[in-house]
Amino acid sequence: MTDAAQGAPDRDPHRELIATTLEQTDLPVAEVAPGRWMTMLEGEHKRTIPVLLELGDRSLTVTSLLAGVPDEGHEEVYRILLQRNQRPLPVHFALDDEGDLVLVGRIPRAALDEQSLDELLGLILTQADETFDQVLRTGFRSYIDVEQRWRAKVGLPPNPVSGQTD
């Protein structure tokens, strides 16, 4: 008798592959629903990079928050991200329903293996880390200026995202 006939859920080899691959990393991982996992990558510029992995019927989709809705400089921020989207990568920049800046990647189930999953997470990390400072300096300039004045007032060094040095 099969597992399904006995009342056990069907085994999904792709789901097992994702769960096993994520468990083998040093990353914090939580399965938040069947076929959905949350993890956190650590970058050099963007220190915490949240990642949601969702296994659908046809593909694995990975979504990561880069930054919230920019306070200012929208046109320039979107230009930066659209220019980066010209790269032939399986990861691209997008806006979510609230206007937040996100990275989205997709792997068809047929191409999903440990290496492709590792490469996709690596691309999310690289794209977020390489873009984060420029997006912050452009879309959140006023906030950064206020923070820099506060840091100077209390004797802290400048936040490196500003591009200023001591």
ZADO-1210 file (C-alpha; in nm, 4 decimals, padded with zeros to 6 digits):
<atoms>
<atom x="00.0000" y="00.0000" z="00.0000" code="MET" pos="1"/>
<atom x="00.1348" y="00.3451" z="-00.0858" code="THR" pos="2"/>
<atom x="00.1871" y="00.6227" z="00.1680" code="ASP" pos="3"/>
<atom x="-00.1002" y="00.8169" z="00.0113" code="ALA" pos="4"/>
<atom x="-00.3326" y="00.5178" z="00.0355" code="ALA" pos="5"/>
<atom x="-00.2398" y="00.4797" z="00.4034" code="GLN" pos="6"/>
<atom x="-00.3307" y="00.8426" z="00.4734" code="GLY" pos="7"/>
<atom x="00.0273" y="00.9775" z="00.4847" code="ALA" pos="8"/>
<atom x="00.0986" y="01.2859" z="00.2733" code="PRO" pos="9"/>
<atom x="00.2657" y="01.2331" z="-00.0625" code="ASP" pos="10"/>
<atom x="00.6388" y="01.2785" z="-00.0420" code="ARG" pos="11"/>
<atom x="00.7666" y="01.5651" z="-00.2526" code="ASP" pos="12"/>
<atom x="01.1317" y="01.5138" z="-00.3442" code="PRO" pos="13"/>
<atom x="01.1748" y="01.8872" z="-00.4196" code="HIS" pos="14"/>
<atom x="01.0389" y="01.9832" z="-00.0796" code="ARG" pos="15"/>
<atom x="01.2716" y="01.7318" z="00.0838" code="GLU" pos="16"/>
<atom x="01.5670" y="01.8627" z="-00.1197" code="LEU" pos="17"/>
<atom x="01.4999" y="02.2228" z="-00.0118" code="ILE" pos="18"/>
<atom x="01.4507" y="02.1293" z="00.3532" code="ALA" pos="19"/>
<atom x="01.7638" y="01.9135" z="00.3584" code="THR" pos="20"/>
<atom x="01.9769" y="02.1709" z="00.1759" code="THR" pos="21"/>
<atom x="01.8659" y="02.4501" z="00.4097" code="LEU" pos="22"/>
<atom x="01.9230" y="02.2328" z="00.7169" code="GLU" pos="23"/>
<atom x="02.2822" y="02.1712" z="00.6027" code="GLN" pos="24"/>
<atom x="02.3616" y="02.5438" z="00.6000" code="THR" pos="25"/>
<atom x="02.4582" y="02.7485" z="00.9028" code="ASP" pos="26"/>
<atom x="02.1576" y="02.9710" z="00.8346" code="LEU" pos="27"/>
<atom x="01.8614" y="03.0043" z="01.0682" code="PRO" pos="28"/>
<atom x="01.5691" y="02.8319" z="00.8933" code="VAL" pos="29"/>
<atom x="01.2016" y="02.7975" z="00.9796" code="ALA" pos="30"/>
<atom x="00.9373" y="02.6198" z="00.7739" code="GLU" pos="31"/>
<atom x="00.6537" y="02.8697" z="00.8153" code="VAL" pos="32"/>
<atom x="00.3999" y="02.6628" z="00.6200" code="ALA" pos="33"/>
<atom x="00.4155" y="02.3502" z="00.4067" code="PRO" pos="34"/>
<atom x="00.6485" y="02.4354" z="00.1188" code="GLY" pos="35"/>
<atom x="00.7439" y="02.7791" z="00.2626" code="ARG" pos="36"/>
<atom x="01.0664" y="02.8543" z="00.4481" code="TRP" pos="37"/>
<atom x="01.2152" y="03.1701" z="00.5991" code="MET" pos="38"/>
<atom x="01.5860" y="03.2205" z="00.6413" code="THR" pos="39"/>
<atom x="01.8233" y="03.5094" z="00.6971" code="MET" pos="40"/>
<atom x="02.1402" y="03.5708" z="00.4970" code="LEU" pos="41"/>
<atom x="02.4205" y="03.7880" z="00.6346" code="GLU" pos="42"/>
<atom x="02.5707" y="04.0444" z="00.4042" code="GLY" pos="43"/>
<atom x="02.8614" y="04.2822" z="00.4334" code="GLU" pos="44"/>
<atom x="02.6672" y="04.6005" z="00.3478" code="HIS" pos="45"/>
<atom x="02.3119" y="04.4835" z="00.4103" code="LYS" pos="46"/>
<atom x="02.3786" y="04.2945" z="00.7272" code="ARG" pos="47"/>
<atom x="02.0513" y="04.1004" z="00.7458" code="THR" pos="48"/>
<atom x="01.8806" y="03.9789" z="00.4319" code="ILE" pos="49"/>
<atom x="01.5471" y="03.8059" z="00.4970" code="PRO" pos="50"/>
<atom x="01.4564" y="03.5405" z="00.2409" code="VAL" pos="51"/>
<atom x="01.1253" y="03.3631" z="00.1834" code="LEU" pos="52"/>
<atom x="01.1373" y="03.0437" z="-00.0238" code="LEU" pos="53"/>
<atom x="00.8073" y="02.9200" z="-00.1684" code="GLU" pos="54"/>
<atom x="00.7783" y="02.5891" z="-00.3511" code="LEU" pos="55"/>
<atom x="00.4957" y="02.6049" z="-00.6019" code="GLY" pos="56"/>
<atom x="00.3582" y="02.3544" z="-00.8493" code="ASP" pos="57"/>
<atom x="00.6064" y="02.4555" z="-01.1205" code="ARG" pos="58"/>
<atom x="00.8924" y="02.6400" z="-00.9519" code="SER" pos="59"/>
<atom x="01.0681" y="02.7550" z="-00.6398" code="LEU" pos="60"/>
<atom x="01.0303" y="03.1300" z="-00.5866" code="THR" pos="61"/>
<atom x="01.2664" y="03.3188" z="-00.3581" code="VAL" pos="62"/>
<atom x="01.1737" y="03.6681" z="-00.2350" code="THR" pos="63"/>
<atom x="01.3913" y="03.8996" z="-00.0269" code="SER" pos="64"/>
<atom x="01.3235" y="04.2462" z="00.1125" code="LEU" pos="65"/>
<atom x="01.5941" y="04.4923" z="00.0057" code="LEU" pos="66"/>
<atom x="01.4419" y="04.8098" z="00.1539" code="ALA" pos="67"/>
<atom x="01.1123" y="04.9731" z="00.2286" code="GLY" pos="68"/>
<atom x="00.9439" y="05.2292" z="00.0076" code="VAL" pos="69"/>
<atom x="01.2009" y="05.5032" z="-00.0591" code="PRO" pos="70"/>
<atom x="01.1356" y="05.8331" z="00.1192" code="ASP" pos="71"/>
<atom x="01.2721" y="06.0349" z="-00.1722" code="GLU" pos="72"/>
<atom x="01.4573" y="06.0021" z="-00.5016" code="GLY" pos="73"/>
<atom x="01.2114" y="05.7439" z="-00.6314" code="HIS" pos="74"/>
<atom x="01.2943" y="05.7958" z="-00.9968" code="GLU" pos="75"/>
<atom x="01.6684" y="05.7551" z="-00.9373" code="GLU" pos="76"/>
<atom x="01.6212" y="05.4493" z="-00.7118" code="VAL" pos="77"/>
<atom x="01.4043" y="05.2787" z="-00.9734" code="TYR" pos="78"/>
<atom x="01.6557" y="05.3694" z="-01.2472" code="ARG" pos="79"/>
<atom x="01.9361" y="05.2058" z="-01.0447" code="ILE" pos="80"/>
<atom x="01.7331" y="04.8891" z="-00.9943" code="LEU" pos="81"/>
<atom x="01.6068" y="04.8687" z="-01.3527" code="LEU" pos="82"/>
<atom x="01.9610" y="04.9063" z="-01.4863" code="GLN" pos="83"/>
<atom x="02.0718" y="04.6186" z="-01.2615" code="ARG" pos="84"/>
<atom x="01.7804" y="04.4112" z="-01.3949" code="ASN" pos="85"/>
<atom x="01.9493" y="04.4131" z="-01.7368" code="GLN" pos="86"/>
<atom x="02.1952" y="04.1537" z="-01.6083" code="ARG" pos="87"/>
<atom x="02.1046" y="03.8055" z="-01.7321" code="PRO" pos="88"/>
<atom x="02.0431" y="03.6609" z="-01.3855" code="LEU" pos="89"/>
<atom x="01.7591" y="03.4506" z="-01.2448" code="PRO" pos="90"/>
<atom x="01.7213" y="03.7214" z="-00.9768" code="VAL" pos="91"/>
<atom x="01.5662" y="04.0611" z="-01.0410" code="HIS" pos="92"/>
<atom x="01.4470" y="04.3671" z="-00.8518" code="PHE" pos="93"/>
<atom x="01.0756" y="04.4336" z="-00.8141" code="ALA" pos="94"/>
<atom x="00.8207" y="04.6187" z="-00.6020" code="LEU" pos="95"/>
<atom x="00.5874" y="04.4296" z="-00.3717" code="ASP" pos="96"/>
<atom x="00.2217" y="04.5250" z="-00.3207" code="ASP" pos="97"/>
<atom x="00.3181" y="04.7946" z="-00.0669" code="GLU" pos="98"/>
<atom x="00.5906" y="04.9452" z="-00.2875" code="GLY" pos="99"/>
<atom x="00.8801" y="04.7944" z="-00.0902" code="ASP" pos="100"/>
<atom x="01.1933" y="04.7082" z="-00.2879" code="LEU" pos="101"/>
<atom x="01.2404" y="04.3328" z="-00.3187" code="VAL" pos="102"/>
<atom x="01.4579" y="04.0807" z="-00.4955" code="LEU" pos="103"/>
<atom x="01.2811" y="03.7896" z="-00.6642" code="VAL" pos="104"/>
<atom x="01.4342" y="03.4742" z="-00.8064" code="GLY" pos="105"/>
<atom x="01.2852" y="03.1621" z="-00.9570" code="ARG" pos="106"/>
<atom x="01.4032" y="02.8114" z="-01.0377" code="ILE" pos="107"/>
<atom x="01.1813" y="02.5706" z="-01.2323" code="PRO" pos="108"/>
<atom x="01.1233" y="02.2438" z="-01.0447" code="ARG" pos="109"/>
<atom x="01.2907" y="02.0557" z="-01.3299" code="ALA" pos="110"/>
<atom x="01.6160" y="02.2484" z="-01.2694" code="ALA" pos="111"/>
<atom x="01.6015" y="02.2467" z="-00.8894" code="LEU" pos="112"/>
<atom x="01.8936" y="02.0805" z="-00.7142" code="ASP" pos="113"/>
<atom x="02.1313" y="02.1665" z="-00.4283" code="GLU" pos="114"/>
<atom x="02.3648" y="02.3622" z="-00.6555" code="GLN" pos="115"/>
<atom x="02.0907" y="02.5712" z="-00.8200" code="SER" pos="116"/>
<atom x="01.9397" y="02.6521" z="-00.4790" code="LEU" pos="117"/>
<atom x="02.2806" y="02.7508" z="-00.3414" code="ASP" pos="118"/>
<atom x="02.3487" y="02.9670" z="-00.6480" code="GLU" pos="119"/>
<atom x="02.0093" y="03.1380" z="-00.6186" code="LEU" pos="120"/>
<atom x="02.0663" y="03.2238" z="-00.2521" code="LEU" pos="121"/>
<atom x="02.4174" y="03.3440" z="-00.3403" code="GLY" pos="122"/>
<atom x="02.2751" y="03.5738" z="-00.6085" code="LEU" pos="123"/>
<atom x="02.0208" y="03.7165" z="-00.3651" code="ILE" pos="124"/>
<atom x="02.3038" y="03.7883" z="-00.1203" code="LEU" pos="125"/>
<atom x="02.5292" y="03.9419" z="-00.3859" code="THR" pos="126"/>
<atom x="02.2600" y="04.1589" z="-00.5449" code="GLN" pos="127"/>
<atom x="02.1355" y="04.2863" z="-00.2071" code="ALA" pos="128"/>
<atom x="02.4843" y="04.3575" z="-00.0791" code="ASP" pos="129"/>
<atom x="02.6061" y="04.5299" z="-00.3968" code="GLU" pos="130"/>
<atom x="02.2979" y="04.7533" z="-00.4260" code="THR" pos="131"/>
<atom x="02.1979" y="04.8333" z="-00.0686" code="PHE" pos="132"/>
<atom x="02.4218" y="05.1335" z="00.0081" code="ASP" pos="133"/>
<atom x="02.3457" y="05.3062" z="-00.3219" code="GLN" pos="134"/>
<atom x="01.9703" y="05.2591" z="-00.2737" code="VAL" pos="135"/>
<atom x="01.9866" y="05.3923" z="00.0832" code="LEU" pos="136"/>
<atom x="02.1970" y="05.6945" z="-00.0127" code="ARG" pos="137"/>
<atom x="01.9533" y="05.7771" z="-00.2927" code="THR" pos="138"/>
<atom x="01.6146" y="05.6892" z="-00.1447" code="GLY" pos="139"/>
<atom x="01.6739" y="05.7736" z="00.2213" code="PHE" pos="140"/>
<atom x="01.9190" y="06.0675" z="00.2039" code="ARG" pos="141"/>
<atom x="01.7295" y="06.2936" z="00.4457" code="SER" pos="142"/>
<atom x="01.7041" y="06.0204" z="00.7088" code="TYR" pos="143"/>
<atom x="02.0760" y="05.9421" z="00.6750" code="ILE" pos="144"/>
<atom x="02.1626" y="06.3130" z="00.7100" code="ASP" pos="145"/>
<atom x="01.9636" y="06.3334" z="01.0355" code="VAL" pos="146"/>
<atom x="02.1331" y="06.0178" z="01.1637" code="GLU" pos="147"/>
<atom x="02.4792" y="06.1517" z="01.0727" code="GLN" pos="148"/>
<atom x="02.4162" y="06.4755" z="01.2617" code="ARG" pos="149"/>
<atom x="02.3042" y="06.2746" z="01.5657" code="TRP" pos="150"/>
<atom x="02.6129" y="06.0503" z="01.5415" code="ARG" pos="151"/>
<atom x="02.8402" y="06.3545" z="01.5274" code="ALA" pos="152"/>
<atom x="02.6588" y="06.5107" z="01.8257" code="LYS" pos="153"/>
<atom x="02.7045" y="06.2005" z="02.0448" code="VAL" pos="154"/>
<atom x="03.0611" y="06.1340" z="01.9287" code="GLY" pos="155"/>
<atom x="02.9970" y="05.8297" z="01.7116" code="LEU" pos="156"/>
<atom x="03.1734" y="05.7752" z="01.3794" code="PRO" pos="157"/>
<atom x="02.9712" y="05.8324" z="01.0633" code="PRO" pos="158"/>
<atom x="02.7512" y="05.5494" z="00.9434" code="ASN" pos="159"/>
<atom x="02.9468" y="05.3980" z="00.6521" code="PRO" pos="160"/>
<atom x="02.6400" y="05.3822" z="00.4308" code="VAL" pos="161"/>
<atom x="02.6566" y="05.7609" z="00.3962" code="SER" pos="162"/>
<atom x="02.9847" y="05.7440" z="00.2090" code="GLY" pos="163"/>
<atom x="03.1421" y="05.9823" z="00.4627" code="GLN" pos="164"/>
<atom x="03.4572" y="05.9017" z="00.6578" code="THR" pos="165"/>
<atom x="03.5826" y="06.0265" z="00.9947" code="ASP" pos="166"/>
</atoms>
